[in-house]
Amino acid sequence: MENKTVLITGASKGIGKDIARKFSDNGWNLLINYRSDIDEGKYIRDLDIDQSKIGFFKGDISKADQVEKMFTEAINKFKKIDVLVNNAGITLDSLAIRMTEEDFKKVLDVNVNGVFYCMKEAAKHMMKNRSGSIVSISSIVGLHGNIGQINYAASKGAIISMNKTLALELAPRNIRCNCVAPGFIKTDMTEKIKDKYKEEIINKIPMKAFGNPEDVANLVYFLGSDESTYISGQVISVDGGMSI
């Protein structure tokens, strides 16, 4: 895997950073997309990666021109992109009757339009190479819904549908497309949940615990690597059994 490259969106922290670490530990080149400012030097030290094997792109994936520029810079630096990981996403939660039109559109703009723009650019590049893997982070919310997240659920369900369609379109060119649907994973987002609600959630999880970011990263790496060359169009949950 020494000469392989992965582009990961929304990889400044949390699950995205753990995905980056997993690929880095296996010798891959990394192109890290982020939107808020990060300390690139600290990021390199945290991953213990050679500076020549990592590139950074600050940009908003909901802007098609910025996505196109990001892919151009990645290819100029590393010559090719073997794996795209669509990890970037936002939440703006509210009950449906209280949700503003602006908040509904903002979430879909990043979580759906942004993923589409990245899929499109990756597909154009990978089709020329007749190989590649696109892994998109959905959510169990996209499979089952969740109170107060009608915009987020809609966006994560859309990612699943786009993934299945793209898998059909790109299969003849030996390009795989799969979704990972995390459940409740220990991140900054779940840390904000009040303890009494955490208890209620854990009681609904057969394995009686939140997952770790590494649990998601391990599956994403598997789907991006050559160990999954006959898997495409799938949605795999990492949720401690919640989907049963």
Backbone as JSON, one array per atom type, in Angstrom:
{
  "sequence": "MENKTVLITGASKGIGKDIARKFSDNGWNLLINYRSDIDEGKYIRDLDIDQSKIGFFKGDISKADQVEKMFTEAINKFKKIDVLVNNAGITLDSLAIRMTEEDFKKVLDVNVNGVFYCMKEAAKHMMKNRSGSIVSISSIVGLHGNIGQINYAASKGAIISMNKTLALELAPRNIRCNCVAPGFIKTDMTEKIKDKYKEEIINKIPMKAFGNPEDVANLVYFLGSDESTYISGQVISVDGGMSI",
  "N": [[0.81, -1.21, 0.0], [2.16, 1.13, -0.15], [2.27, 3.09, -2.19], [-0.27, 4.01, -2.46], [-3.14, 6.17, -2.34], [-5.38, 8.0, -0.29], [-8.2, 10.08, -0.07], [-9.73, 11.99, 2.31], [-12.62, 13.43, 3.51], [-13.6, 16.02, 5.81], [-11.78, 15.47, 7.95], [-10.51, 16.48, 10.18], [-10.8, 15.89, 12.88], [-12.16, 13.59, 15.38], [-14.06, 10.83, 14.08], [-13.18, 11.03, 11.43], [-10.46, 11.71, 11.68], [-9.49, 9.43, 12.95], [-9.91, 7.57, 10.94], [-8.08, 8.54, 9.09], [-5.74, 8.03, 10.54], [-5.74, 5.22, 10.57], [-5.36, 4.53, 7.86], [-2.9, 5.79, 7.47], [-1.26, 4.35, 9.24], [-1.01, 2.07, 7.8], [0.59, 2.74, 5.72], [-0.34, 4.44, 3.67], [-0.64, 7.28, 1.42], [-2.0, 10.45, 2.36], [-4.67, 12.69, 1.78], [-5.97, 15.31, 3.36], [-9.0, 16.74, 4.05], [-10.48, 19.63, 5.42], [-12.57, 22.01, 7.19], [-12.75, 23.94, 9.27], [-10.11, 25.77, 10.95], [-7.03, 24.05, 11.5], [-4.17, 22.78, 13.3], [-1.69, 21.99, 11.38], [0.88, 20.96, 11.7], [0.79, 19.75, 14.25], [-1.12, 17.82, 13.69], [0.27, 16.18, 11.91], [2.25, 15.26, 13.63], [0.66, 13.9, 15.51], [-0.29, 11.76, 14.0], [2.06, 10.62, 13.4], [3.36, 10.65, 10.87], [5.21, 10.81, 7.83], [6.02, 13.94, 6.41], [5.99, 14.13, 3.66], [4.08, 12.39, 2.87], [1.57, 13.34, 3.27], [-1.07, 15.62, 2.61], [-2.87, 18.72, 2.83], [-6.1, 20.19, 2.56], [-7.95, 22.97, 2.87], [-11.29, 23.5, 2.73], [-14.71, 23.92, 1.6], [-16.93, 21.43, 1.09], [-19.43, 21.71, 0.07], [-19.31, 23.44, -1.97], [-18.97, 23.27, -5.33], [-16.83, 24.12, -6.98], [-14.71, 24.3, -5.19], [-14.39, 21.64, -4.43], [-13.6, 20.5, -6.86], [-11.13, 21.79, -7.18], [-9.81, 20.74, -4.95], [-9.54, 18.0, -5.61], [-7.91, 18.24, -7.86], [-5.56, 19.3, -6.72], [-4.86, 17.17, -5.04], [-4.32, 15.12, -6.87], [-2.24, 16.27, -8.3], [-0.29, 16.3, -6.33], [-0.02, 13.6, -5.45], [-0.35, 12.03, -7.7], [-2.41, 10.15, -8.15], [-5.7, 9.05, -6.98], [-6.72, 6.56, -4.95], [-8.67, 5.83, -3.13], [-11.65, 7.3, -1.99], [-12.97, 8.77, 0.86], [-15.96, 9.7, 2.02], [-16.57, 11.56, 4.51], [-17.22, 13.99, 5.72], [-19.69, 15.97, 7.32], [-22.64, 17.62, 8.65], [-24.73, 18.6, 11.45], [-27.89, 19.99, 12.27], [-30.04, 20.13, 14.44], [-33.54, 19.72, 15.13], [-37.02, 19.54, 15.99], [-39.31, 18.6, 13.42], [-41.5, 20.37, 12.98], [-40.53, 22.71, 13.94], [-38.25, 23.25, 12.6], [-36.22, 25.32, 10.61], [-36.39, 26.47, 7.2], [-33.92, 27.21, 6.25], [-32.09, 25.8, 7.91], [-32.73, 23.18, 7.23], [-31.97, 23.12, 4.54], [-29.23, 23.74, 4.73], [-28.03, 21.48, 5.92], [-28.56, 19.48, 4.01], [-27.17, 20.58, 1.91], [-24.44, 20.31, 2.54], [-24.22, 17.56, 3.37], [-25.43, 16.06, 1.36], [-25.28, 17.35, -1.29], [-22.54, 18.02, -1.17], [-21.32, 15.49, -0.84], [-22.12, 14.33, -3.25], [-20.72, 15.98, -5.11], [-18.08, 15.26, -4.5], [-18.15, 12.48, -5.01], [-18.59, 12.58, -7.78], [-16.24, 13.85, -8.82], [-14.3, 12.02, -7.95], [-15.15, 9.72, -9.29], [-14.74, 10.41, -12.0], [-11.95, 10.54, -12.11], [-11.18, 7.95, -11.19], [-12.34, 6.28, -13.08], [-10.71, 6.59, -15.29], [-8.47, 5.25, -14.44], [-9.47, 2.79, -14.11], [-10.0, 1.57, -11.66], [-10.61, 1.64, -8.1], [-12.02, 2.82, -4.96], [-14.87, 3.93, -3.28], [-15.92, 5.11, -0.26], [-18.55, 5.88, 1.77], [-19.72, 7.7, 4.55], [-22.57, 7.02, 6.16], [-25.33, 6.7, 8.28], [-27.0, 5.12, 11.07], [-29.22, 6.54, 11.46], [-30.01, 7.3, 8.96], [-31.05, 4.95, 8.1], [-33.09, 4.25, 9.88], [-34.3, 6.54, 10.87], [-34.73, 9.36, 13.18], [-35.83, 11.09, 16.02], [-36.09, 14.58, 15.85], [-34.2, 14.94, 13.89], [-34.81, 15.28, 11.14], [-33.75, 16.48, 8.85], [-31.06, 15.59, 8.88], [-31.47, 12.8, 8.83], [-32.7, 12.56, 6.33], [-30.58, 13.34, 4.7], [-28.61, 11.39, 5.21], [-29.92, 9.1, 4.41], [-30.13, 9.68, 1.72], [-27.47, 9.52, 0.95], [-27.05, 6.77, 1.06], [-28.73, 5.88, -1.04], [-27.54, 7.2, -3.22], [-25.08, 5.97, -3.17], [-25.7, 3.28, -3.85], [-26.64, 3.61, -6.46], [-24.37, 4.7, -7.73], [-22.61, 2.59, -7.4], [-23.66, 0.71, -9.18], [-23.28, 2.08, -11.6], [-20.49, 2.33, -11.78], [-19.34, -0.17, -11.5], [-18.63, -1.68, -13.89], [-16.17, -0.55, -14.46], [-14.51, -1.47, -12.54], [-14.71, -0.25, -10.05], [-15.49, 0.2, -6.71], [-18.22, 0.89, -4.5], [-19.29, 1.7, -1.34], [-21.19, 1.92, 1.74], [-20.82, 2.98, 5.12], [-22.55, 2.7, 8.11], [-22.59, 4.2, 10.94], [-23.53, 3.72, 14.39], [-24.12, 4.84, 17.62], [-21.29, 6.45, 18.42], [-18.34, 7.1, 20.28], [-17.68, 10.34, 20.34], [-17.03, 13.91, 20.03], [-19.58, 14.81, 19.63], [-21.34, 12.89, 20.8], [-20.48, 13.15, 23.39], [-21.74, 15.37, 24.31], [-24.27, 14.6, 24.92], [-26.73, 14.35, 27.43], [-26.34, 12.64, 30.58], [-28.57, 11.11, 31.48], [-29.95, 10.62, 29.13], [-28.03, 9.25, 27.74], [-27.98, 6.85, 29.12], [-30.5, 5.8, 28.46], [-30.15, 5.41, 25.71], [-28.02, 3.55, 25.65], [-29.27, 1.36, 26.8], [-30.8, 0.53, 24.69], [-29.02, -0.55, 22.98], [-27.83, -3.6, 21.97], [-25.21, -4.5, 22.64], [-24.65, -2.93, 24.77], [-23.06, -0.57, 25.0], [-21.39, 2.41, 23.79], [-19.83, 2.72, 20.58], [-16.36, 2.86, 19.46], [-14.35, 5.31, 17.71], [-12.37, 3.96, 16.31], [-13.58, 1.57, 15.63], [-15.2, 2.2, 13.49], [-13.27, 3.2, 11.73], [-11.72, 0.91, 11.2], [-13.44, -0.66, 9.62], [-13.9, 1.05, 7.45], [-11.33, 1.18, 6.4], [-10.97, -1.5, 5.62], [-12.93, -1.68, 3.57], [-11.85, 0.07, 1.77], [-9.47, -1.08, 1.07], [-7.57, -3.67, -0.7], [-8.62, -5.96, 0.27], [-11.29, -6.2, 0.01], [-12.3, -6.62, -2.54], [-14.5, -7.69, -3.88], [-16.8, -6.6, -2.97], [-19.46, -4.47, -3.16], [-21.78, -1.73, -3.33], [-22.95, -1.97, -0.86], [-24.37, -1.5, 2.47], [-23.13, -1.2, 5.56], [-23.6, -1.61, 8.92], [-22.24, -0.18, 11.91], [-22.89, -0.59, 14.86], [-23.24, -1.88, 17.31], [-25.27, -3.71, 17.3], [-27.74, -2.44, 17.12], [-29.32, -2.34, 14.86], [-30.56, -4.75, 14.63]],
  "CA": [[0.0, 0.0, 0.0], [3.06, 2.27, -0.02], [2.04, 4.13, -3.19], [-1.71, 4.25, -2.6], [-3.57, 7.46, -1.79], [-6.77, 8.15, 0.14], [-8.68, 11.44, 0.19], [-10.74, 11.89, 3.37], [-13.24, 14.72, 3.81], [-13.97, 16.21, 7.21], [-10.87, 14.59, 8.68], [-9.71, 17.23, 11.15], [-10.92, 15.32, 14.22], [-13.18, 12.54, 15.52], [-14.0, 9.63, 13.25], [-12.36, 11.31, 10.25], [-9.03, 11.64, 12.03], [-9.16, 8.03, 13.21], [-9.82, 6.93, 9.62], [-6.78, 8.95, 8.55], [-4.7, 7.31, 11.27], [-5.73, 3.82, 10.15], [-4.71, 4.46, 6.55], [-1.5, 6.17, 7.66], [-0.56, 3.23, 9.88], [-0.79, 1.04, 6.78], [1.51, 3.23, 4.71], [-0.98, 5.17, 2.58], [-0.59, 8.73, 1.32], [-3.25, 11.03, 2.81], [-5.08, 14.06, 1.48], [-6.89, 15.62, 4.44], [-9.87, 17.89, 3.86], [-11.07, 20.18, 6.63], [-13.21, 23.31, 6.96], [-12.27, 24.84, 10.33], [-8.66, 25.79, 11.05], [-6.34, 23.04, 12.3], [-2.71, 22.88, 13.39], [-1.22, 20.91, 10.49], [2.07, 20.36, 12.29], [0.35, 18.86, 15.33], [-1.81, 16.71, 13.04], [1.32, 15.29, 11.39], [2.88, 14.6, 14.78], [-0.31, 12.97, 16.1], [-0.36, 10.56, 13.17], [3.43, 10.11, 13.23], [3.46, 10.4, 9.44], [6.19, 11.62, 7.11], [5.37, 15.1, 5.81], [5.86, 13.93, 2.22], [2.97, 11.47, 2.61], [0.3, 13.94, 3.66], [-1.4, 16.94, 2.1], [-4.05, 19.3, 3.47], [-6.9, 21.1, 1.75], [-9.03, 23.62, 3.59], [-12.33, 23.83, 1.77], [-16.1, 23.59, 1.87], [-17.32, 20.49, 0.05], [-20.72, 22.09, -0.52], [-18.99, 24.3, -3.12], [-18.45, 22.38, -6.37], [-15.54, 24.57, -7.48], [-13.69, 23.96, -4.2], [-14.18, 20.2, -4.53], [-12.8, 20.27, -8.07], [-9.76, 22.24, -6.88], [-9.24, 19.78, -4.0], [-9.12, 16.79, -6.33], [-6.78, 18.62, -8.71], [-4.37, 19.41, -5.87], [-4.51, 15.82, -4.57], [-3.72, 14.38, -7.99], [-0.95, 16.9, -8.59], [0.67, 15.93, -5.29], [0.2, 12.15, -5.31], [-0.51, 11.42, -9.03], [-3.7, 9.44, -8.28], [-6.48, 8.81, -5.77], [-7.22, 5.18, -4.97], [-9.85, 5.72, -2.27], [-12.31, 8.48, -1.46], [-13.82, 8.55, 2.03], [-16.89, 10.8, 2.25], [-16.84, 11.58, 5.95], [-17.69, 15.3, 6.17], [-21.13, 16.11, 7.48], [-23.04, 18.52, 9.73], [-26.07, 18.42, 12.01], [-28.6, 21.16, 12.8], [-31.19, 19.35, 14.89], [-34.76, 20.35, 15.63], [-38.24, 18.86, 15.57], [-39.7, 19.0, 12.07], [-42.41, 21.52, 12.95], [-39.79, 23.91, 14.35], [-37.04, 23.4, 11.79], [-36.29, 26.38, 9.59], [-36.03, 26.07, 5.84], [-32.48, 27.41, 6.1], [-31.37, 24.69, 8.56], [-32.94, 21.97, 6.43], [-31.16, 23.22, 3.32], [-27.79, 23.73, 5.07], [-27.59, 20.09, 6.15], [-28.55, 18.77, 2.72], [-26.15, 21.17, 1.04], [-23.15, 19.67, 2.86], [-24.28, 16.1, 3.5], [-25.87, 15.43, 0.1], [-24.62, 17.97, -2.44], [-21.09, 17.88, -1.01], [-20.95, 14.09, -1.13], [-22.28, 14.15, -4.69], [-19.61, 16.62, -5.82], [-16.88, 14.44, -4.28], [-18.34, 11.25, -5.77], [-18.46, 12.88, -9.21], [-14.84, 14.07, -9.15], [-13.59, 10.76, -7.76], [-15.54, 8.79, -10.37], [-14.07, 10.81, -13.24], [-10.55, 10.15, -11.99], [-11.03, 6.5, -11.05], [-12.72, 5.62, -14.35], [-9.53, 6.59, -16.16], [-7.54, 4.23, -13.92], [-10.21, 1.52, -14.07], [-9.94, 0.98, -10.32], [-10.82, 2.58, -7.02], [-13.04, 2.51, -3.96], [-15.51, 5.08, -2.65], [-16.58, 4.72, 0.98], [-19.31, 7.03, 2.26], [-20.22, 7.52, 5.91], [-23.99, 7.32, 6.35], [-25.67, 6.63, 9.7], [-28.21, 4.33, 11.33], [-30.34, 7.49, 11.36], [-30.44, 7.23, 7.57], [-31.77, 3.68, 7.92], [-34.23, 4.1, 10.79], [-34.85, 7.82, 11.31], [-34.47, 9.74, 14.57], [-36.57, 12.28, 16.42], [-35.33, 15.83, 15.85], [-33.14, 14.94, 12.87], [-35.41, 14.99, 9.84], [-32.81, 16.9, 7.81], [-29.91, 14.69, 8.92], [-31.92, 11.49, 8.37], [-32.9, 12.66, 4.89], [-29.27, 13.42, 4.04], [-27.9, 10.12, 5.33], [-30.64, 8.16, 3.55], [-29.77, 10.02, 0.34], [-26.12, 8.99, 0.69], [-27.2, 5.34, 0.78], [-29.3, 5.74, -2.38], [-26.52, 7.6, -4.19], [-24.05, 4.93, -3.16], [-26.16, 2.12, -4.6], [-26.68, 3.99, -7.87], [-23.0, 4.84, -8.23], [-22.02, 1.25, -7.46], [-24.11, 0.11, -10.45], [-22.69, 2.79, -12.73], [-19.03, 2.22, -11.84], [-18.88, -1.56, -11.42], [-17.91, -2.14, -15.09], [-14.81, 0.0, -14.46], [-13.79, -2.05, -11.41], [-14.73, 0.71, -8.95], [-16.43, -0.24, -5.69], [-18.86, 1.96, -3.71], [-19.96, 1.14, -0.17], [-21.54, 2.82, 2.85], [-20.71, 2.57, 6.52], [-23.6, 3.37, 8.87], [-22.29, 4.13, 12.37], [-24.55, 4.0, 15.4], [-23.62, 5.82, 18.6], [-19.85, 6.32, 18.54], [-17.77, 8.07, 21.21], [-17.1, 11.51, 19.69], [-17.42, 15.16, 20.69], [-21.03, 14.94, 19.51], [-22.01, 12.06, 21.81], [-20.1, 13.62, 24.72], [-22.67, 16.44, 24.69], [-25.55, 14.02, 25.33], [-26.89, 14.3, 28.89], [-26.16, 11.3, 31.11], [-29.82, 10.35, 31.57], [-30.28, 10.17, 27.78], [-27.03, 8.23, 27.39], [-28.45, 5.59, 29.71], [-31.62, 5.32, 27.63], [-29.59, 4.93, 24.44], [-27.23, 2.33, 25.9], [-30.22, 0.28, 27.05], [-31.33, 0.09, 23.4], [-27.92, -1.16, 22.22], [-27.62, -4.96, 22.48], [-23.88, -4.67, 23.23], [-24.65, -2.1, 25.98], [-21.96, 0.4, 25.02], [-21.12, 3.17, 22.57], [-18.66, 2.26, 19.85], [-15.19, 3.73, 19.38], [-14.04, 5.72, 16.34], [-11.55, 2.94, 15.65], [-14.46, 0.54, 15.08], [-15.6, 2.69, 12.17], [-12.05, 3.31, 10.91], [-11.3, -0.43, 10.76], [-14.32, -1.09, 8.53], [-13.63, 1.92, 6.3], [-10.07, 0.74, 5.8], [-11.24, -2.78, 4.94], [-13.67, -1.43, 2.33], [-10.98, 0.79, 0.85], [-8.3, -1.88, 0.73], [-7.73, -4.77, -1.66], [-9.21, -7.11, 0.95], [-12.74, -6.19, -0.2], [-12.42, -6.36, -3.98], [-15.75, -8.22, -4.45], [-17.89, -6.02, -2.18], [-19.88, -3.16, -3.66], [-23.21, -1.4, -3.2], [-23.43, -2.42, 0.45], [-24.48, -0.61, 3.63], [-22.74, -2.02, 6.71], [-23.78, -0.86, 10.17], [-21.32, -0.35, 13.03], [-23.83, -0.02, 15.84], [-23.42, -2.71, 18.49], [-26.47, -4.53, 17.18], [-28.99, -1.65, 17.16], [-30.13, -2.56, 13.65], [-31.2, -6.08, 14.67]],
  "C": [[0.85, 1.27, 0.0], [2.75, 3.4, -0.98], [0.56, 4.44, -3.39], [-2.1, 5.52, -1.84], [-5.04, 7.44, -1.45], [-7.05, 9.62, 0.38], [-9.84, 11.31, 1.18], [-11.31, 13.27, 3.65], [-13.62, 14.8, 5.29], [-13.1, 15.42, 8.16], [-10.06, 15.31, 9.74], [-9.72, 16.61, 12.54], [-11.92, 14.16, 14.2], [-12.97, 11.34, 14.63], [-13.1, 9.85, 12.04], [-10.89, 11.19, 10.53], [-8.62, 10.2, 12.32], [-9.08, 7.23, 11.92], [-8.47, 7.27, 8.99], [-5.64, 8.19, 9.22], [-4.59, 5.86, 10.81], [-5.04, 3.66, 8.8], [-3.22, 4.79, 6.66], [-0.68, 5.03, 8.25], [-0.25, 2.11, 8.89], [-0.03, 1.57, 5.57], [0.93, 4.04, 3.57], [-0.58, 6.65, 2.6], [-1.97, 9.28, 1.7], [-3.46, 12.43, 2.24], [-6.21, 14.38, 2.45], [-7.68, 16.87, 4.12], [-10.43, 18.33, 5.22], [-11.67, 21.54, 6.32], [-12.79, 24.33, 8.0], [-10.75, 24.73, 10.44], [-8.14, 24.65, 11.92], [-4.85, 23.34, 12.32], [-2.13, 21.71, 12.6], [0.0, 20.2, 11.06], [1.71, 19.36, 13.39], [-0.33, 17.62, 14.74], [-0.79, 15.68, 12.53], [1.99, 14.54, 12.53], [1.94, 13.57, 15.42], [-0.37, 11.66, 15.33], [1.0, 9.9, 12.99], [3.67, 9.71, 11.77], [4.51, 11.31, 8.83], [5.46, 12.75, 6.36], [5.15, 14.94, 4.31], [4.65, 13.07, 1.85], [1.61, 12.04, 2.99], [0.14, 15.32, 3.03], [-2.68, 17.41, 2.75], [-4.78, 20.21, 2.48], [-8.03, 21.66, 2.6], [-10.09, 24.04, 2.58], [-13.69, 23.32, 2.18], [-16.61, 22.68, 0.76], [-18.68, 20.81, -0.56], [-20.55, 23.05, -1.7], [-18.31, 23.45, -4.19], [-17.08, 22.8, -6.87], [-14.41, 24.26, -6.5], [-13.38, 22.46, -4.21], [-13.31, 19.87, -5.74], [-11.34, 20.66, -7.83], [-9.07, 21.26, -5.93], [-8.74, 18.53, -4.7], [-7.93, 17.08, -7.23], [-5.5, 18.68, -7.89], [-3.91, 18.04, -5.38], [-3.8, 15.03, -5.66], [-2.36, 14.96, -8.36], [0.12, 16.47, -7.58], [1.01, 14.45, -5.3], [-0.02, 11.35, -6.59], [-1.84, 10.7, -9.22], [-4.39, 9.37, -6.93], [-7.08, 7.42, -5.88], [-8.52, 5.02, -4.19], [-10.35, 7.11, -1.9], [-13.13, 8.06, -0.25], [-14.66, 9.81, 2.25], [-17.3, 10.79, 3.71], [-17.46, 12.89, 6.42], [-19.2, 15.34, 6.27], [-21.43, 17.04, 8.65], [-24.42, 18.13, 10.25], [-26.6, 19.78, 12.46], [-29.98, 20.63, 13.22], [-32.34, 20.22, 15.39], [-35.94, 19.47, 15.23], [-38.7, 19.42, 14.23], [-40.55, 20.26, 12.05], [-41.72, 22.83, 13.34], [-38.58, 24.18, 13.45], [-37.23, 24.47, 10.72], [-35.9, 25.81, 8.23], [-34.52, 26.18, 5.64], [-31.69, 26.25, 6.71], [-31.56, 23.38, 7.81], [-32.01, 21.98, 5.22], [-29.66, 23.13, 3.61], [-27.26, 22.31, 5.22], [-27.54, 19.32, 4.84], [-27.46, 19.3, 1.79], [-24.79, 20.53, 1.27], [-23.24, 18.16, 2.72], [-24.69, 15.38, 2.22], [-25.13, 16.03, -1.1], [-23.1, 17.8, -2.37], [-20.6, 16.49, -1.32], [-21.07, 13.81, -2.62], [-21.11, 14.75, -5.47], [-18.32, 15.79, -5.69], [-16.97, 13.12, -5.05], [-18.07, 11.47, -7.26], [-17.0, 13.05, -9.6], [-14.02, 12.79, -9.0], [-13.88, 9.79, -8.89], [-14.83, 9.12, -11.66], [-12.61, 10.37, -13.24], [-10.37, 8.64, -11.98], [-11.39, 5.75, -12.32], [-11.55, 5.57, -15.32], [-8.55, 5.5, -15.75], [-8.16, 2.84, -13.88], [-10.04, 0.79, -12.73], [-10.21, 2.07, -9.29], [-11.92, 2.12, -6.08], [-13.55, 3.81, -3.36], [-16.27, 4.59, -1.43], [-17.26, 5.96, 1.57], [-19.88, 6.74, 3.64], [-21.67, 7.97, 5.96], [-24.25, 7.28, 7.85], [-26.86, 5.69, 9.88], [-29.44, 5.23, 11.29], [-30.88, 7.51, 9.93], [-31.2, 5.96, 7.26], [-33.08, 3.64, 8.69], [-34.9, 5.4, 11.2], [-34.5, 8.1, 12.76], [-35.2, 11.04, 14.88], [-35.64, 13.5, 16.44], [-34.26, 15.92, 14.79], [-33.69, 14.66, 11.47], [-34.49, 15.39, 8.69], [-31.62, 15.95, 7.72], [-30.28, 13.3, 8.41], [-32.12, 11.48, 6.86], [-31.56, 12.64, 4.16], [-28.55, 12.08, 4.08], [-28.6, 9.0, 4.54], [-30.3, 8.4, 2.09], [-28.39, 9.48, -0.01], [-26.2, 7.5, 0.35], [-27.72, 5.12, -0.64], [-28.29, 6.12, -3.46], [-25.44, 6.54, -4.3], [-24.46, 3.72, -4.01], [-26.19, 2.41, -6.11], [-25.28, 4.07, -8.46], [-22.31, 3.49, -8.34], [-22.4, 0.55, -8.76], [-23.41, 0.76, -11.65], [-21.2, 2.51, -12.89], [-18.49, 0.8, -11.8], [-18.16, -2.04, -12.68], [-16.47, -1.62, -15.18], [-14.01, -0.45, -13.23], [-13.67, -1.07, -10.23], [-15.83, 0.3, -7.98], [-16.96, 0.96, -4.91], [-19.63, 1.32, -2.56], [-20.23, 2.21, 0.88], [-21.26, 2.17, 4.19], [-21.74, 3.38, 7.3], [-23.31, 3.24, 10.37], [-23.54, 4.34, 13.22], [-24.01, 5.07, 16.33], [-22.14, 5.53, 18.88], [-19.33, 7.41, 19.46], [-17.05, 9.19, 20.44], [-17.49, 12.75, 20.49], [-18.95, 15.32, 20.7], [-21.76, 14.14, 20.59], [-21.64, 12.48, 23.23], [-21.07, 14.69, 25.23], [-24.03, 15.9, 25.14], [-25.62, 13.93, 26.85], [-26.88, 12.85, 29.37], [-27.45, 10.48, 31.12], [-30.24, 9.83, 30.18], [-29.3, 9.11, 27.29], [-27.47, 6.87, 27.9], [-29.57, 4.97, 28.88], [-31.11, 4.73, 26.32], [-28.87, 3.61, 24.63], [-28.15, 1.13, 26.15], [-30.83, -0.28, 25.76], [-30.27, -0.6, 22.54], [-27.66, -2.56, 22.78], [-26.26, -5.17, 23.15], [-23.63, -3.74, 24.42], [-23.46, -1.15, 26.1], [-21.94, 1.19, 23.72], [-19.9, 2.56, 21.89], [-17.52, 3.27, 19.93], [-14.95, 4.15, 17.94], [-13.22, 4.68, 15.58], [-12.4, 1.83, 15.03], [-14.93, 0.92, 13.67], [-14.4, 2.71, 11.23], [-11.62, 1.94, 10.38], [-12.13, -0.91, 9.58], [-14.07, -0.24, 7.27], [-12.35, 1.48, 5.61], [-10.25, -0.56, 5.03], [-11.92, -2.55, 3.59], [-12.84, -0.66, 1.3], [-9.83, -0.05, 0.33], [-8.62, -2.98, -0.27], [-8.31, -6.02, -1.02], [-10.72, -7.18, 0.73], [-13.08, -6.0, -1.68], [-13.71, -6.9, -4.61], [-16.96, -7.74, -3.65], [-18.22, -4.65, -2.74], [-21.38, -2.98, -3.5], [-23.8, -1.73, -1.85], [-23.52, -1.29, 1.47], [-24.22, -1.46, 4.86], [-22.82, -1.17, 7.97], [-22.69, -1.2, 11.19], [-22.05, 0.24, 14.23], [-24.09, -0.89, 17.05], [-24.69, -3.53, 18.48], [-27.78, -3.77, 17.16], [-29.9, -1.94, 15.98], [-30.83, -3.91, 13.64], [-32.71, -5.94, 14.88]]
}
